[in-house]
Amino acid sequence: MIKIPLTVVGAELLKEELHRLKTVERPNVIEAIAEARAQGDLSENAEYEAAKERQGFIEGRIQELEGKLSNAQVIDPKLVDSDGRIVFGATVSLEDLESGDAVTYQIVGDDEADLKVGKISISSPIARALIGKYAGDVAEVLAPGGIREYEVLDVKFI
């Protein structure tokens, strides 16, 4: 099986979602199905169909999360020893050489990526361009608008 890299925080978020689905969502949808079934004719019962569809979604998500967690390689960024090189879990400060804008990203697993909070996926073009670089290096990223250059200002593991 292919190992899925996750940070400690990302693994905890997936575990919390799995727990919520099993302990809250699943019982709620089972109750909704029972209530809709009690209304009689199932062939024209929209509530029953909606509850069954929701149940399918919940069960599928539970299986997906269980699979990801069983194949997860949980990495604590604070314990990574990379001698200042950018690797999974690194928090990287960059400067766009064209605009001069400074940004900070943490390189995380696909399931925890959220650009709004500065977390980019390990499989994103910018993360792939940064892996292996050191502070002071320039990374070329093939973006939809063309090639962009970023200077690595700082690499931290927090």
Beta strands, then each sheet from edge to edge (+ up, - down):
strand 1: 4-7
strand 2: 72-75
strand 3: 91-96
strand 4: 102-108
strand 5: 119-121
strand 6: 138-143
strand 7: 146-156
sheet 1: 1+ 2+
sheet 2: 5+ 4+ 3- 7+ 6-
end
